[in-house]
Amino acid sequence: MSEDYRKMWQDLGLDLDAHNALLNVLGQGYQQVFLSQQDRPEGMGYFDFVMSEVHGLRIKELLDEKAAGRKIIGSYCVFVPEEIVLAADATLVGLCSGADFATEDVEKLLPRNTCALIKSSFGFKIGKVCPYLESADMIVGENTCDGKKKAYESLDGLIDNLFIMDLPQVKSENGRVLLKAEYQRFKASLETLTGVTVTADALKSSICTVNAKRAALHRLSSLRKADPAPISGLDALLANQVFFYDNPARFTDSVNKICDELEQRIASKQGVFPEKTPRILVSGCPQAVPNWKLPMIVEAAGAVIVGEESCVGERGTRNLTDASGETVDEMIEAIVDRYFKVDCAIFTPNPERLDHIQQMVADYKADGVIYYGLQFCQPYLMESMPVEKALEEKNIPCLRIETDYSMEDVGQLTTRVEAFVEQLR
C-alpha cells in the first residue's frame, strides 16, 4: 500500500498492524474465492477493482467529501433511508460486520453467545480496523433484534455520535406511525448535523438516485433467471455487497454495464455453469463482506446460487420508492411505505416473508432453498421453522445451515451441501 494510504489510515486512528493483517486476509480470501472462478463476465473487473480499493481509494473519496464539508453517515441496516441522507447533502456507507475480529476483547463487553454479526461490528470498532466507521460523522444504530438493542448501549460508550433508530416489530398502523416518526426524527438530526434543510427538490432527486441504484440490481436479478446462469452467485452477491459502499451513480452505471454483457451472454447461451445445473435460492441472514463462505461451498459443490432472499440481496433492494410526491411530507410518506414493505424477521407475524421466499423459488426456477442462519441470531433461526414448513408443503427441498464467520466448520458444511446438491440432481 502507498504511503499516502498509510498516513490516511493513521490519521483515522486505525491500528496499522491489525489493519494490514486484515487487508492481507481479505485480499487472499478474495483471490481464492473470486479470481479463481472460470469464465467470469468482463464487467466484474470493476468490482474486483472496488474490492482492491475498498479501504483505499473509496476511503480517500469519503475523506475528500468530508474536507469539502459533506458529512458521512455509517449504517448497519437496510432500514436506514439513504434517500433522506442524500437529501441532507450527506453520504451513507455500510459498516464492517462480516468477519471475526478482536473476539476476546468483544466478549469482555458482550456475552459469548451473541450473534456473529453483532460481535463482528464491535470487533471492527474495538480493533480499530474499519476506516468507514472511523471516518463517519454519525453512526446509525437501529433497534431491530433484542441483541442489537442491548449491544448499542455498550457501543454508545465507544462512538461519539451514535443515533439510535427505533423500529416497529409489528406491521400495524401503529407500527407505521412509529416508523414515520423515527424517519422524521432522523431527518431533523441530519439537518442539525449538516446544516442543510431537506427540501422537496432535494428529496425527489435523492429518491430517483436511490431508485436507479436499486433498479440496476433488479435488472441483474432478473437476468439470473436464465438457464444457463450468466453469472455466478458469488459475483452477484459481490455486486449486492458493493451496493452499500460505492458511489451511487458510479455503482448504477457499473451494474448496468455488466447487465448489458449478461444479456449478450444469455442470447448466445453462454453460462458460467452448464445448463441444468442445480439452482439454489439462499434465504436468511445477510452476508456482508467478506462473508463468502456459504456461496463458495455451494458453487464448489456443483450448484449455482440464483438469488438471495436477504438484506444483502432482494429483501433489501426489491422495492422502489414512489417519487411522485411534490412536498417533503408526501415523499416522507412514500419512503415510509417503501421501507415498511421490507419483510425482515423482526416482524411478527411475518407471512409476507414466507410468500416472498416461495415466489422467488418460482421466479428464479430454483430447485431448492438453503436457509442460512448465523449462530445465535434468534429472529432468523426461529423463523426458519415456519419457512421450512411452508416449503415442505410445496415439496420444495430445503437445507437449514446454522454457522458463524469462522472457517472451522467448512468440512462439515461441505459434506451437507454436497449431499443436498446431489439430492437436487
C-alpha positions in Angstrom: 0.0 0.0 0.0 1.2 3.6 -0.7 2.5 5.9 2.0 -0.5 8.2 1.3 -2.9 5.4 2.3 -0.9 4.5 5.4 -0.9 8.1 6.5 -4.7 8.3 5.8 -5.3 5.2 7.9 -3.0 6.5 10.7 -4.8 9.9 10.7 -8.1 8.0 11.2 -6.7 6.3 14.3 -6.5 2.8 12.8 -4.3 0.1 14.3 -2.0 -0.2 11.3 -0.6 -3.6 12.1 -4.0 -5.1 12.7 -5.5 -3.3 9.7 -2.7 -4.6 7.4 -3.2 -8.1 8.7 -7.0 -7.8 8.0 -6.3 -6.5 4.4 -3.9 -9.4 3.8 -6.5 -11.9 4.9 -9.2 -10.1 2.8 -7.0 -10.0 -0.3 -6.0 -13.6 0.0 -9.6 -14.7 0.6 -10.8 -12.6 -2.3 -8.3 -14.0 -4.7 -9.1 -17.6 -3.7 -12.8 -17.2 -3.8 -13.4 -14.8 -6.8 -10.4 -14.7 -9.0 -10.2 -18.5 -9.3 -13.6 -18.6 -11.0 -13.7 -19.6 -14.6 -15.3 -17.5 -17.5 -16.3 -14.6 -15.3 -18.1 -11.7 -17.0 -15.6 -9.0 -18.0 -17.7 -6.4 -16.2 -16.7 -8.0 -12.9 -13.3 -6.3 -13.3 -14.9 -3.1 -11.9 -16.0 -4.9 -8.8 -12.6 -6.5 -8.4 -11.1 -3.0 -8.5 -13.6 -1.7 -5.9 -12.6 -4.5 -3.6 -8.9 -3.9 -4.1 -9.5 -0.3 -3.1 -12.3 -0.8 -0.6 -10.1 0.6 2.2 -8.0 2.8 -0.1 -9.5 4.9 -2.9 -13.0 4.7 -1.6 -12.0 6.0 1.8 -10.0 8.8 0.2 -13.1 9.8 -1.7 -15.1 9.9 1.5 -12.4 11.9 3.3 -12.3 14.3 0.3 -16.1 14.8 0.7 -15.6 15.5 4.4 -12.9 18.1 3.6 -15.4 19.8 1.3 -17.9 20.0 4.1 -20.1 16.9 3.4 -21.0 14.6 6.3 -20.5 10.8 6.2 -23.2 8.6 7.8 -22.4 5.0 8.8 -25.1 2.4 8.9 -25.6 -1.3 9.8 -29.1 -1.9 8.4 -31.2 -1.5 5.3 -33.9 0.3 7.3 -31.7 3.4 7.4 -33.2 5.5 4.5 -30.5 6.6 2.1 -33.0 8.9 0.4 -33.1 11.2 3.4 -29.3 11.0 3.9 -28.6 12.2 0.3 -31.3 14.9 0.5 -29.5 16.3 3.6 -26.3 16.6 1.5 -24.6 13.6 3.2 -23.3 10.2 2.1 -24.4 6.9 3.5 -22.0 4.0 3.8 -22.4 0.5 5.1 -20.2 -0.5 8.0 -17.9 -3.5 8.6 -19.6 -6.6 10.0 -18.7 -9.8 8.1 -15.8 -11.3 9.8 -14.5 -12.2 13.3 -12.1 -9.7 14.8 -10.9 -8.9 18.3 -13.2 -11.6 19.6 -11.6 -11.9 23.0 -12.0 -8.1 23.6 -15.5 -8.1 22.3 -16.5 -10.9 24.7 -15.5 -8.7 27.6 -18.4 -6.4 26.6 -20.9 -8.9 25.2 -22.0 -12.4 26.0 -20.1 -15.2 24.2 -23.3 -16.4 22.6 -24.1 -13.1 20.9 -24.7 -13.4 17.2 -21.7 -13.2 14.9 -22.8 -10.1 13.1 -23.1 -8.0 16.3 -19.8 -9.3 17.7 -18.2 -8.5 14.3 -19.4 -4.9 14.3 -17.9 -4.5 17.8 -14.7 -6.2 16.9 -14.1 -3.9 14.0 -14.5 -0.9 16.3 -12.5 -2.2 19.2 -9.8 -3.5 17.0 -9.6 -0.1 15.1 -9.6 -1.7 11.7 -12.7 -0.2 9.9 -11.9 3.1 8.2 -15.6 3.5 7.3 -16.5 3.5 10.9 -13.7 5.9 11.9 -14.5 8.3 9.1 -18.2 8.6 9.8 -19.6 11.8 11.4 -22.7 9.8 12.6 -23.3 6.1 13.2 -26.9 4.9 12.9 -27.9 2.0 15.1 -31.4 0.5 14.8 -33.4 -1.4 17.3 -34.1 -4.5 15.1 -33.4 -7.5 17.3 -33.0 -7.7 21.1 -29.3 -8.4 20.7 -28.7 -5.1 18.8 -30.9 -3.2 21.2 -28.8 -4.0 24.2 -25.5 -4.1 22.3 -25.9 -0.4 21.2 -25.9 0.5 24.9 -22.3 -0.7 25.1 -21.4 0.7 21.6 -22.6 4.1 22.7 -19.6 4.4 25.0 -17.2 3.7 22.1 -18.7 6.1 19.5 -19.1 9.8 19.8 -22.2 10.4 17.7 -24.5 7.3 17.8 -28.1 7.8 16.6 -30.4 5.0 17.7 -33.5 4.5 15.5 -36.4 2.6 16.9 -38.2 0.3 14.6 -41.7 -1.3 14.8 -41.9 -5.0 15.5 -45.5 -5.4 14.1 -46.8 -4.3 10.7 -49.8 -2.4 12.1 -51.0 1.2 11.7 -49.3 2.0 15.0 -46.1 0.4 13.7 -46.2 2.6 10.6 -46.8 5.7 12.7 -43.7 4.8 14.7 -41.6 4.3 11.6 -42.6 7.7 10.2 -41.9 9.5 13.5 -38.4 7.9 13.6 -37.7 8.9 10.0 -38.8 12.5 10.7 -36.6 12.5 13.8 -33.7 11.1 11.8 -34.2 13.8 9.2 -34.2 16.5 11.9 -30.9 15.1 13.3 -29.3 15.0 9.9 -30.4 18.6 9.2 -28.8 19.7 12.5 -25.6 17.8 11.7 -25.2 19.0 8.1 -26.7 22.4 8.5 -28.8 21.6 5.4 -32.6 21.7 5.3 -34.1 18.8 3.3 -36.2 20.4 0.5 -38.8 18.8 -1.8 -36.5 19.1 -4.8 -33.5 17.5 -3.0 -35.6 14.7 -1.7 -37.1 14.0 -5.1 -33.7 13.9 -6.6 -32.3 11.6 -3.9 -35.3 9.2 -4.3 -34.5 9.0 -8.1 -30.8 8.4 -7.4 -31.5 5.5 -5.0 -34.3 4.1 -7.2 -31.9 3.9 -10.1 -29.3 2.1 -8.0 -31.9 -0.5 -6.9 -33.4 -0.8 -10.4 -29.9 -1.7 -11.7 -29.8 -4.6 -9.2 -33.4 -5.6 -10.2 -32.1 -5.9 -13.7 -29.2 -8.0 -12.6 -31.5 -10.2 -10.6 -33.9 -10.7 -13.5 -31.0 -11.9 -15.7 -30.1 -14.5 -13.2 -33.4 -16.3 -14.0 -31.8 -17.6 -17.3 -30.5 -21.1 -17.7 -27.6 -21.5 -18.1 -26.9 -18.9 -15.4 -24.9 -16.0 -17.0 -23.2 -15.0 -13.7 -22.2 -16.9 -10.6 -24.0 -16.4 -7.3 -20.7 -15.3 -5.8 -20.2 -12.5 -8.3 -23.9 -11.4 -8.0 -23.5 -11.4 -4.2 -20.4 -9.2 -4.6 -22.5 -6.6 -6.6 -25.1 -6.6 -3.8 -22.3 -6.1 -1.2 -20.7 -3.2 -3.1 -24.1 -1.6 -3.2 -23.5 -0.5 0.4 -20.1 1.1 -0.2 -19.8 2.6 -3.6 -20.7 6.0 -5.1 -24.4 5.6 -6.1 -24.1 6.9 -9.7 -20.9 5.0 -10.4 -22.4 1.8 -9.0 -25.6 2.2 -11.0 -23.6 2.7 -14.2 -21.3 -0.3 -13.5 -24.1 -2.7 -12.7 -26.0 -1.7 -15.9 -22.8 -2.3 -17.9 -22.4 -5.8 -16.6 -26.2 -6.4 -17.3 -25.6 -5.4 -21.0 -22.8 -8.0 -21.1 -25.0 -10.6 -19.4 -27.8 -10.0 -21.9 -25.4 -10.9 -24.7 -24.3 -14.0 -22.8 -27.9 -15.1 -22.4 -28.6 -14.5 -26.1 -25.7 -16.8 -27.0 -26.5 -19.3 -24.3 -23.2 -18.7 -22.6 -23.3 -19.6 -18.9 -20.8 -19.8 -16.1 -22.3 -23.2 -15.3 -23.7 -25.8 -17.7 -27.4 -25.9 -18.5 -29.5 -27.8 -16.0 -27.0 -27.1 -13.1 -29.0 -27.4 -9.8 -30.3 -23.9 -8.9 -30.2 -22.7 -5.3 -32.0 -19.9 -3.6 -30.3 -18.7 -0.4 -32.6 -17.4 2.3 -32.0 -15.9 5.7 -29.3 -13.7 7.3 -27.3 -11.1 5.4 -23.9 -11.9 4.1 -21.6 -8.9 4.4 -18.1 -8.5 3.1 -16.0 -10.7 3.5 -18.5 -13.4 4.4 -18.4 -15.6 1.2 -18.2 -19.0 3.0 -21.5 -20.4 2.1 -21.8 -19.4 -1.6 -18.2 -20.6 -2.1 -19.2 -24.1 -0.7 -22.4 -24.2 -2.7 -20.9 -23.4 -6.0 -17.8 -25.6 -5.5 -20.3 -28.4 -4.9 -21.7 -28.0 -8.4 -24.8 -25.9 -7.9 -25.4 -22.2 -8.8 -27.0 -19.7 -6.5 -29.6 -17.8 -8.5 -31.0 -15.5 -5.8 -30.6 -14.2 -2.2 -33.6 -13.6 0.0 -31.5 -11.4 2.3 -30.9 -7.8 3.3 -27.7 -8.1 1.2 -29.9 -9.2 -1.7 -33.5 -9.0 -2.8 -35.1 -8.2 0.6 -33.0 -5.1 0.9 -33.5 -3.7 -2.6 -36.6 -5.2 -4.2 -39.0 -2.2 -3.7 -38.6 1.2 -5.2 -39.8 4.5 -3.6 -42.7 6.3 -5.2 -41.2 9.6 -6.5 -44.5 11.2 -7.5 -44.9 13.3 -4.3 -44.5 17.1 -4.5 -44.0 18.0 -0.9 -41.4 16.8 1.7 -44.2 15.2 3.8 -45.7 13.4 0.8 -42.3 12.0 -0.1 -41.5 11.0 3.5 -44.8 9.1 3.4 -43.7 7.3 0.3 -40.3 6.5 1.9 -42.1 5.1 4.9 -44.4 3.0 2.6 -41.3 1.6 0.8 -39.3 0.6 3.9 -42.4 -0.8 5.7 -42.5 -3.4 3.0 -39.1 -4.9 4.0 -40.0 -8.3 5.3 -37.3 -8.6 8.0 -37.6 -11.4 10.5 -38.0 -8.8 13.3 -41.7 -8.5 12.3 -44.3 -10.8 13.9 -46.4 -12.2 12.4 -44.4 -12.3 9.1 -46.4 -14.1 6.5 -45.2 -11.8 3.7 -41.7 -13.2 4.0 -42.9 -16.8 3.6 -44.8 -15.7 0.5 -41.8 -13.8 -0.8 -39.5 -16.9 -0.5 -41.9 -19.1 -2.3 -42.4 -16.5 -5.1 -38.6 -16.2 -5.5 -38.3 -20.0 -5.8 -40.8 -19.9 -8.7 -39.4 -16.7 -10.3 -35.8 -18.0 -10.3 -36.7 -21.6 -11.1 -34.8 -22.7 -8.0 -34.6 -26.4 -7.4 -34.1 -26.0 -3.7 -33.6 -23.5 -0.8 -30.7 -23.2 1.6 -31.8 -21.4 4.7 -28.8 -19.6 6.1 -28.8 -18.6 9.8 -26.0 -17.1 11.8 -25.5 -18.7 15.2 -27.5 -17.1 18.0 -29.5 -14.9 15.5 -32.8 -15.6 17.2 -35.2 -13.9 14.7 -33.9 -15.7 11.6 -33.3 -19.0 13.3 -36.7 -19.1 14.9 -38.3 -18.1 11.6 -36.5 -21.0 9.9 -39.1 -23.4 11.2 -42.2 -21.8 9.6 -40.2 -21.3 6.4 -39.2 -25.0 6.2 -42.8 -26.0 6.9 -44.2 -23.8 4.1 -41.6 -25.1 1.7 -42.2 -28.7 2.7 -45.9 -28.2 2.0 -45.0 -27.1 -1.6 -42.5 -30.0 -2.0 -39.6 -27.6 -2.2 -36.4 -29.1 -0.8 -34.8 -27.1 1.9 -31.5 -27.3 3.8 -31.0 -25.3 7.0 -27.5 -24.1 7.8 -26.5 -22.6 11.1 -23.0 -21.2 11.2 -20.7 -18.3 12.0 -17.9 -16.4 10.3 -15.1 -18.9 11.1 -13.8 -21.5 8.7 -13.8 -24.3 11.3 -17.0 -25.9 10.0 -16.2 -25.8 6.3 -15.6 -29.5 6.1 -18.9 -30.4 7.8 -20.9 -27.8 5.8 -19.3 -29.0 2.5 -20.5 -32.6 3.3 -24.0 -31.4 4.0 -24.2 -29.1 1.0 -22.8 -31.7 -1.4 -25.4 -34.2 -0.2 -28.2 -31.6 -0.7 -27.0 -30.8 -4.2 -26.9 -34.5 -5.1 -30.4 -34.8 -3.8 -31.5 -32.0 -6.2 -29.9 -33.7 -9.2 
